[in-house]
C-alpha cells in the first residue's frame, strides 16, 4: 500500500468539520508516523505558501523531488494542501481570532510537535524539508524566514541546529562549514570528526525511516549527506594546511 493510499484513508476518517489537527492526534505511533510526516510537510508548506502569498512551480517541483507523487495520488496531496490553508480560518460570521506569535503561529505546528512526543529528530527532518521547498525558487522571502523561525521555535529546535540547517540552504554567503555541522570553530578536530560521524549515522535512510520519515523522502537524506560530508572535507583540509 502506497503512502498516498494511507494518506487518503487517514483523510477519509476525518469527521465532518474536523481539520488536520485531528489527523496528527491519531497518527502518533509507527508506522503511521510516516503518513503523519508526509501530511505535516504538505500542511506546513501550505502555511508557508500562505505566508509569502504564492506557490511557485519550482516549489511544487521541489516537493515532487522529495515525495514521488503519481498522477492518481495528486488528489490526496491537493486535499491536504487545501485543508492546511483553511486550518485556523474563522467560520463565516464568527469573530476573528487573535493570532499569537510570528509567521508560523497557530495551532497546527504545535499539534505536529506534540505528535512526535517531544523527540527532536523528526521535527528537524521536517524543518529541513520546508527549507528544501522554500529555497527551490532561489529566493528566501522574508515571510518564509519569519514562518520558519517561528516553526523552529515551536518545535523547540536548538539554535545551533537551526543555524546548521539554515546554513545549508540559504545562500547569504558561501556556507560556513562549521555552521553546516553545527560546531564551534574552536572545537578540536577529533571532536568535530566524532560529531560529523554521528551526523552521518543519523542521516542514514534507515535511521531516518525509523524516526518516521517515509522511504519516499530519501532525497532529504541524500542532500544532507552531501552537505555535511562537504563541510567535513573543508574543515579537515583547512586544519591540515
C-alpha positions as a Markdown table, in Angstrom:
| # | Residue | x | y | z |
|---|---|---|---|---|
| 1 | Unk | 0.0 | 0.0 | 0.0 |
| 2 | Unk | 1.5 | 3.3 | -1.1 |
| 3 | Unk | 1.9 | 6.2 | 1.4 |
| 4 | Unk | -0.6 | 8.2 | -0.6 |
| 5 | Unk | -3.3 | 5.5 | -0.2 |
| 6 | Unk | -2.7 | 5.6 | 3.5 |
| 7 | Unk | -3.0 | 9.4 | 3.5 |
| 8 | Unk | -6.3 | 9.1 | 1.6 |
| 9 | Unk | -7.5 | 6.7 | 4.2 |
| 10 | Unk | -6.4 | 9.0 | 7.1 |
| 11 | Unk | -8.2 | 11.9 | 5.5 |
| 12 | Unk | -11.3 | 9.8 | 4.8 |
| 13 | Unk | -11.5 | 9.0 | 8.5 |
| 14 | Unk | -12.0 | 12.7 | 9.4 |
| 15 | Unk | -15.4 | 13.5 | 10.7 |
| 16 | Unk | -17.3 | 16.4 | 9.2 |
| 17 | Unk | -15.7 | 19.7 | 10.3 |
| 18 | Unk | -12.5 | 18.1 | 11.6 |
| 19 | Unk | -9.2 | 19.6 | 10.4 |
| 20 | Unk | -5.7 | 18.2 | 10.0 |
| 21 | Unk | -5.0 | 18.5 | 13.7 |
| 22 | Unk | -7.3 | 15.5 | 14.3 |
| 23 | Unk | -5.1 | 13.5 | 11.9 |
| 24 | Unk | -2.0 | 14.3 | 13.9 |
| 25 | Unk | -3.7 | 13.3 | 17.1 |
| 26 | Unk | -4.4 | 9.9 | 15.7 |
| 27 | Unk | -1.1 | 9.1 | 13.9 |
| 28 | Unk | 1.3 | 9.2 | 16.8 |
| 29 | Unk | 2.9 | 5.8 | 16.6 |
| 30 | Unk | 4.9 | 4.0 | 13.9 |
| 31 | Unk | 4.3 | 3.0 | 11.2 |
| 32 | Unk | 1.6 | 5.7 | 10.9 |
| 33 | Unk | 4.2 | 8.4 | 11.7 |
| 34 | Unk | 5.5 | 8.2 | 8.1 |
| 35 | Unk | 2.0 | 9.1 | 7.0 |
| 36 | Unk | 1.8 | 11.9 | 9.5 |
| 37 | Unk | 5.3 | 13.2 | 8.5 |
| 38 | Unk | 4.2 | 13.5 | 4.8 |
| 39 | Unk | 1.0 | 15.2 | 5.8 |
| 40 | Unk | 2.9 | 17.6 | 8.0 |
| 41 | Unk | 5.3 | 18.6 | 5.2 |
| 42 | Unk | 2.4 | 19.3 | 2.9 |
| 43 | Unk | 0.5 | 21.1 | 5.6 |
| 44 | Unk | 3.3 | 23.4 | 6.7 |
| 45 | Unk | 4.3 | 24.0 | 3.1 |
| 46 | Unk | 0.8 | 25.3 | 2.5 |
| 47 | Unk | 1.1 | 27.5 | 5.5 |
| 48 | Unk | 4.4 | 28.8 | 4.3 |
| 49 | Unk | 3.0 | 29.5 | 0.8 |
| 50 | Unk | 0.2 | 31.4 | 2.5 |
| 51 | Unk | 2.8 | 33.4 | 4.4 |
| 52 | Unk | 4.6 | 34.7 | 1.3 |
| 53 | Unk | 1.4 | 34.7 | -0.8 |
| 54 | Unk | 2.4 | 32.4 | -3.6 |
| 55 | Unk | 3.3 | 28.9 | -4.6 |
| 56 | Unk | 5.9 | 28.8 | -7.4 |
| 57 | Unk | 6.4 | 26.0 | -9.9 |
| 58 | Unk | 9.9 | 25.4 | -8.5 |
| 59 | Unk | 8.4 | 24.9 | -5.0 |
| 60 | Unk | 5.9 | 22.3 | -6.4 |
| 61 | Unk | 8.8 | 20.6 | -8.3 |
| 62 | Unk | 10.9 | 20.5 | -5.1 |
| 63 | Unk | 8.1 | 18.8 | -3.2 |
| 64 | Unk | 7.8 | 16.3 | -6.0 |
| 65 | Unk | 11.5 | 15.6 | -5.7 |
| 66 | Unk | 11.1 | 14.8 | -2.0 |
| 67 | Unk | 7.9 | 12.8 | -2.4 |
| 68 | Unk | 7.2 | 10.9 | -5.5 |
| 69 | Unk | 3.5 | 11.6 | -6.5 |
| 70 | Unk | 1.8 | 9.6 | -9.1 |
| 71 | Unk | -1.0 | 11.3 | -11.1 |
| 72 | Unk | -3.6 | 9.2 | -9.3 |
| 73 | Unk | -2.3 | 10.4 | -5.9 |
| 74 | Unk | -2.3 | 14.1 | -6.7 |
| 75 | Unk | -5.9 | 14.5 | -5.4 |
| 76 | Unk | -4.8 | 13.3 | -1.9 |
| 77 | Unk | -1.9 | 15.8 | -1.8 |
| 78 | Unk | -4.1 | 18.6 | -3.0 |
| 79 | Unk | -6.7 | 17.9 | -0.3 |
| 80 | Unk | -4.0 | 18.0 | 2.4 |
| 81 | Unk | -2.7 | 21.3 | 1.0 |
| 82 | Unk | -6.2 | 22.8 | 0.9 |
| 83 | Unk | -7.1 | 21.6 | 4.4 |
| 84 | Unk | -3.9 | 23.2 | 5.7 |
| 85 | Unk | -4.6 | 26.5 | 4.1 |
| 86 | Unk | -8.1 | 26.5 | 5.7 |
| 87 | Unk | -6.8 | 25.5 | 9.1 |
| 88 | Unk | -7.5 | 28.1 | 11.7 |
| 89 | Unk | -9.8 | 30.1 | 9.4 |
| 90 | Unk | -12.7 | 31.5 | 11.2 |
| 91 | Unk | -16.2 | 30.2 | 10.3 |
| 92 | Unk | -18.4 | 32.6 | 8.3 |
| 93 | Unk | -19.9 | 35.2 | 10.7 |
| 94 | Unk | -17.6 | 34.2 | 13.5 |
| 95 | Unk | -15.5 | 36.8 | 15.4 |
| 96 | Unk | -11.9 | 36.8 | 14.1 |
| 97 | Unk | -9.5 | 35.0 | 16.4 |
| 98 | Unk | -6.5 | 36.8 | 17.8 |
| 99 | Unk | -3.2 | 35.4 | 16.5 |
| 100 | Unk | -0.3 | 34.7 | 18.8 |
| 101 | Unk | 3.4 | 34.8 | 17.9 |
| 102 | Unk | 5.0 | 35.3 | 14.5 |
| 103 | Unk | 4.8 | 34.0 | 11.0 |
| 104 | Unk | 4.4 | 30.3 | 12.0 |
| 105 | Unk | 1.9 | 30.9 | 14.7 |
| 106 | Unk | -1.3 | 28.9 | 15.1 |
| 107 | Unk | -2.1 | 25.5 | 16.5 |
| 108 | Unk | -1.1 | 23.3 | 13.5 |
| 109 | Unk | 2.7 | 23.4 | 14.2 |
| 110 | Unk | 2.0 | 22.8 | 17.9 |
| 111 | Unk | -0.1 | 19.7 | 17.2 |
| 112 | Unk | 2.6 | 18.4 | 14.9 |
| 113 | Unk | 5.2 | 18.9 | 17.7 |
| 114 | Unk | 3.1 | 17.1 | 20.2 |
| 115 | Unk | 2.6 | 14.2 | 17.7 |
| 116 | Unk | 6.3 | 13.5 | 17.8 |
| 117 | Unk | 6.3 | 13.2 | 21.6 |
| 118 | Unk | 9.0 | 15.8 | 22.1 |
| 119 | Unk | 11.6 | 13.9 | 20.1 |
| 120 | Unk | 13.9 | 16.2 | 18.2 |
| 121 | Unk | 14.9 | 14.1 | 15.2 |
| 122 | Unk | 11.6 | 14.1 | 13.2 |
| 123 | Unk | 10.9 | 17.8 | 13.7 |
| 124 | Unk | 14.4 | 18.6 | 12.5 |
| 125 | Unk | 13.8 | 16.4 | 9.4 |
| 126 | Unk | 10.5 | 18.2 | 8.9 |
| 127 | Unk | 12.2 | 21.7 | 9.1 |
| 128 | Unk | 14.8 | 20.6 | 6.6 |
| 129 | Unk | 12.1 | 19.6 | 4.1 |
| 130 | Unk | 10.5 | 23.0 | 4.5 |
| 131 | Unk | 13.8 | 24.7 | 3.8 |
| 132 | Unk | 14.3 | 22.5 | 0.7 |
| 133 | Unk | 10.9 | 23.7 | -0.6 |
| 134 | Unk | 11.3 | 27.3 | 0.4 |
| 135 | Unk | 14.6 | 27.7 | -1.4 |
| 136 | Unk | 13.5 | 25.9 | -4.6 |
| 137 | Unk | 12.8 | 29.1 | -6.4 |
| 138 | Unk | 16.2 | 30.5 | -5.4 |
| 139 | Unk | 14.7 | 33.3 | -3.2 |
| 140 | Unk | 14.3 | 33.3 | 0.6 |
| 141 | Unk | 11.3 | 35.6 | 1.2 |
| 142 | Unk | 11.2 | 37.5 | 4.5 |
| 143 | Unk | 7.8 | 36.0 | 5.2 |
| 144 | Unk | 9.2 | 32.5 | 4.7 |
| 145 | Unk | 12.0 | 33.3 | 7.1 |
| 146 | Unk | 9.6 | 34.6 | 9.7 |
| 147 | Unk | 7.5 | 31.4 | 9.2 |
| 148 | Unk | 10.4 | 29.0 | 9.6 |
| 149 | Unk | 11.9 | 30.9 | 12.5 |
| 150 | Unk | 8.5 | 30.6 | 14.3 |
| 151 | Unk | 8.1 | 26.9 | 13.4 |
| 152 | Unk | 11.6 | 26.2 | 14.7 |
| 153 | Unk | 10.7 | 27.9 | 18.0 |
| 154 | Unk | 7.5 | 25.9 | 18.3 |
| 155 | Unk | 9.4 | 22.7 | 17.5 |
| 156 | Unk | 12.0 | 23.7 | 20.2 |
| 157 | Unk | 14.9 | 23.1 | 17.8 |
| 158 | Unk | 18.1 | 24.3 | 19.4 |
| 159 | Unk | 19.5 | 27.5 | 17.9 |
| 160 | Unk | 22.8 | 25.8 | 16.8 |
| 161 | Unk | 20.9 | 23.1 | 14.9 |
| 162 | Unk | 18.5 | 25.6 | 13.3 |
| 163 | Unk | 21.5 | 27.7 | 12.1 |
| 164 | Unk | 23.1 | 24.5 | 10.7 |
| 165 | Unk | 20.1 | 23.7 | 8.6 |
| 166 | Unk | 19.7 | 27.3 | 7.5 |
| 167 | Unk | 23.4 | 27.5 | 6.5 |
| 168 | Unk | 22.9 | 24.5 | 4.2 |
| 169 | Unk | 20.0 | 26.1 | 2.3 |
| 170 | Unk | 20.1 | 29.9 | 2.5 |
| 171 | Unk | 22.9 | 31.4 | 0.4 |
| 172 | Unk | 23.6 | 34.5 | 2.4 |
| 173 | Unk | 27.2 | 33.8 | 1.6 |
| 174 | Unk | 29.5 | 30.9 | 1.0 |
| 175 | Unk | 28.3 | 28.3 | 3.5 |
| 176 | Unk | 30.4 | 28.2 | 6.7 |
| 177 | Unk | 31.4 | 24.5 | 7.1 |
| 178 | Unk | 31.4 | 24.9 | 10.9 |
| 179 | Unk | 27.8 | 26.3 | 10.8 |
| 180 | Unk | 26.7 | 23.5 | 8.5 |
| 181 | Unk | 28.0 | 20.9 | 11.0 |
| 182 | Unk | 26.7 | 22.9 | 13.9 |
| 183 | Unk | 30.0 | 23.1 | 15.7 |
| 184 | Unk | 32.1 | 26.0 | 17.1 |
| 185 | Unk | 35.3 | 26.8 | 15.1 |
| 186 | Unk | 37.3 | 26.4 | 18.3 |
| 187 | Unk | 36.2 | 22.8 | 18.7 |
| 188 | Unk | 39.2 | 20.3 | 18.5 |
| 189 | Unk | 39.3 | 18.4 | 15.2 |
| 190 | Unk | 38.8 | 14.9 | 16.9 |
| 191 | Unk | 35.5 | 16.2 | 18.4 |
| 192 | Unk | 34.4 | 17.6 | 15.1 |
| 193 | Unk | 35.2 | 14.3 | 13.4 |
| 194 | Unk | 33.1 | 12.5 | 16.1 |
| 195 | Unk | 30.2 | 14.9 | 15.6 |
| 196 | Unk | 30.4 | 14.6 | 11.8 |
| 197 | Unk | 30.3 | 10.8 | 12.1 |
| 198 | Unk | 27.2 | 11.0 | 14.3 |
| 199 | Unk | 25.5 | 13.2 | 11.8 |
| 200 | Unk | 26.3 | 10.7 | 9.0 |
| 201 | Unk | 24.8 | 7.9 | 11.1 |
| 202 | Unk | 21.7 | 10.0 | 11.9 |
| 203 | Unk | 21.3 | 10.8 | 8.2 |
| 204 | Unk | 21.2 | 7.2 | 7.0 |
| 205 | Unk | 17.9 | 6.5 | 5.2 |
| 206 | Unk | 17.2 | 3.5 | 7.5 |
| 207 | Unk | 17.7 | 5.6 | 10.6 |
| 208 | Unk | 15.5 | 8.4 | 9.2 |
| 209 | Unk | 12.8 | 6.0 | 8.3 |
| 210 | Unk | 12.9 | 4.6 | 11.9 |
| 211 | Unk | 12.2 | 8.2 | 13.1 |
| 212 | Unk | 9.1 | 8.4 | 10.9 |
| 213 | Unk | 10.5 | 9.9 | 7.6 |
| 214 | Unk | 8.9 | 7.9 | 4.8 |
| 215 | Unk | 11.0 | 6.0 | 2.3 |
| 216 | Unk | 9.8 | 8.4 | -0.4 |
| 217 | Unk | 11.7 | 11.2 | 1.3 |
| 218 | Unk | 15.1 | 9.7 | 0.7 |
| 219 | Unk | 16.1 | 12.9 | -1.2 |
| 220 | Unk | 16.4 | 14.7 | 2.2 |
| 221 | Unk | 19.0 | 12.1 | 3.3 |
| 222 | Unk | 21.0 | 12.4 | 0.0 |
| 223 | Unk | 21.2 | 16.2 | 0.2 |
| 224 | Unk | 22.1 | 16.2 | 3.9 |
| 225 | Unk | 24.9 | 13.7 | 3.4 |
| 226 | Unk | 26.4 | 15.7 | 0.5 |
| 227 | Unk | 26.3 | 18.9 | 2.6 |
| 228 | Unk | 27.8 | 17.5 | 5.8 |
| 229 | Unk | 30.5 | 15.5 | 4.0 |
| 230 | Unk | 31.5 | 18.6 | 2.0 |
| 231 | Unk | 31.7 | 20.6 | 5.3 |
| 232 | Unk | 33.8 | 18.0 | 7.0 |
| 233 | Unk | 36.2 | 17.8 | 4.0 |
| 234 | Unk | 36.6 | 21.6 | 4.0 |
| 235 | Unk | 37.3 | 21.7 | 7.8 |
| 236 | Unk | 39.8 | 18.8 | 7.7 |
| 237 | Unk | 41.6 | 20.4 | 4.7 |
| 238 | Unk | 41.8 | 23.7 | 6.5 |
| 239 | Unk | 43.2 | 22.1 | 9.6 |
| 240 | Unk | 45.7 | 20.2 | 7.6 |
| 241 | Unk | 47.0 | 23.3 | 5.8 |
